[in-house]
Amino acid sequence: METILVGEKETNEYVEQAKKTFDEKSEVTIKGIGRDTVKAVDTAELLKAEGFKVKNIKIDTEEKDDKRTSLIEITLEK
């Protein structure tokens, strides 16, 4: 399984990266931290629209330097 960390790129770039990863892997996890959780969900929704299926969604909080940050991990499969 491959994890794609969503950040500053455009959503479509993450969609294309995931589709390329699906050529070699059967599962891909899209991970968004903080403000990037929205972009992670958008990426997963676009992949769903192309026929990929959501296998698992994990919502959590990361703690770093006494600061808490939300994160989401969405695992999709072919």
Secondary structure as UniProt FT lines:
FT   STRAND          2..5
FT   HELIX           11..22
FT   TURN            23..24
FT   STRAND          27..33
FT   HELIX           34..36
FT   HELIX           37..49
FT   TURN            50..51
FT   STRAND          53..64
FT   TURN            65..66
FT   STRAND          67..77
//
